[in-house]
Amino acid sequence: MRQLGRKPAIITVKRGLALSKSYVVFAIFFASVAILTANFGNAFLRGVPGNSDVYVGTSLSLLSVPLTAIAAVMLTTSVILLYVYDKNNGVLEYFLSLGMNQEDIYKRYLKAGVILVLLLMAGVAVANVAVGLVLRGGVTLPLVATGVATALALSIVSFDTMAMMTFSLLQKPRAGANQPLGLALGGLLVLPAYLTAFILPGIVAVAVDLAEAVIIAALSIALLLLSSRLISREKLLP
């Protein structure tokens, strides 16, 4: 366990969480709402028969997908802010002096974000099972929603992180806010999942959300592979 705690990604996770606790609180709030939405939507589905009610119940449960994804984006915001903080304080320059290249540095923060997402999703899955058993509404639909949310959250967080680190323009604060402009990408990428939960039947909504996750994940991988070409080493310096 001591060796695990010394891993670069784990160290980055600890430093990111220490940098800001408020995003953790926001993440817990959105995750809690997502858990209740998934399970109460499931209970409504099972309690009221009829095709029209089945459609509404499924939509309510799948609404937890974007809510969970937003929770993941919130939780990993501290890692993105840490990257900007490290750049401005010369930490990335130190990494370069150790012989790291752009991709090596990016992986350090990207892995930290992925670890946080997986920890969040594991907690959401356990909570969905527990709440589902208490409500006796079943756990299948909430777990399906959690699985879709995991795929979507991992892809969005990866793309958001890579885009933020690759393009310096996205690191600039928004007008009237201290957070970098690139953080708005997470909210925009989650938006389609809200729409699919309401306008598409359950199985179709799941398929569309998974397709979106695959596309975003492919873009994230492309950014990582092209990172050394998209940005010069000098742009990692303060």
HULIN-V14663 format. One record per residue. D_FIRST is the distance of its C-alpha to the first C-alpha in whole Angstrom. Layout:
d_first={D_FIRST | D_FIRST}
This chain:
d_first={0 | 4 | 5 | 5 | 6 | 9 | 10 | 14 | 14 | 11 | 13 | 16 | 15 | 15 | 18 | 20 | 19 | 20 | 23 | 25 | 24 | 27 | 26 | 24 | 26 | 29 | 26 | 26 | 30 | 30 | 28 | 29 | 33 | 32 | 30 | 34 | 36 | 34 | 35 | 38 | 40 | 39 | 40 | 43 | 44 | 44 | 46 | 49 | 50 | 52 | 51 | 52 | 49 | 47 | 47 | 46 | 43 | 41 | 42 | 40 | 37 | 37 | 37 | 34 | 33 | 34 | 32 | 29 | 29 | 30 | 27 | 25 | 27 | 27 | 23 | 23 | 26 | 24 | 22 | 26 | 27 | 24 | 25 | 29 | 28 | 26 | 29 | 32 | 30 | 30 | 26 | 27 | 29 | 27 | 25 | 28 | 29 | 26 | 27 | 26 | 28 | 29 | 27 | 24 | 24 | 25 | 22 | 19 | 21 | 21 | 18 | 17 | 20 | 19 | 16 | 17 | 20 | 18 | 16 | 20 | 22 | 19 | 20 | 24 | 24 | 23 | 25 | 28 | 28 | 28 | 31 | 33 | 33 | 34 | 37 | 38 | 38 | 36 | 33 | 34 | 35 | 32 | 30 | 32 | 32 | 28 | 28 | 31 | 29 | 26 | 28 | 30 | 27 | 25 | 28 | 29 | 26 | 26 | 30 | 30 | 27 | 29 | 32 | 31 | 30 | 33 | 36 | 36 | 39 | 36 | 34 | 37 | 38 | 40 | 43 | 42 | 39 | 36 | 34 | 34 | 37 | 34 | 33 | 36 | 35 | 33 | 35 | 38 | 36 | 35 | 39 | 40 | 38 | 40 | 43 | 42 | 41 | 44 | 47 | 45 | 45 | 42 | 41 | 43 | 41 | 37 | 39 | 40 | 36 | 34 | 37 | 36 | 33 | 33 | 36 | 33 | 30 | 33 | 34 | 30 | 30 | 33 | 32 | 29 | 31 | 34 | 32 | 33 | 37 | 37 | 36 | 37 | 34 | 36 | 36 | 32 | 33 | 34}
